[in-house]
């Protein structure tokens, strides 16, 4: 199977043509730098994303506190992570960058505040 993707690792935005067999990358064409091939393998075989969301606040100046993971998480875990976030409530003041949940979902990433909520 051939999949066309656009590399986002550098400003060139190479149009990559990725040959895939049994969910594995066999060949990458169209890369103009080494980053393209690395990106293609990661995107096809183990895609990850930084998760950004908001958590409901109770008794704080903000009703919704913006949060994100401090590292990318597997794309397959996004819906599970969002369900967990939907159930959270923040009741204490936070500073930007403060950890809300350490080792979020056991993935070795932290869920952090992206805005002061004092």
Helices and strands as residue ranges (DSSP letters): E 2-6, E 15-21, E 24-29, H 34-45, E 48-49, E 52-57, E 64-69, E 73-74, G 75-77, H 78-86, E 89-90, E 99-101, G 104-106, E 111-113
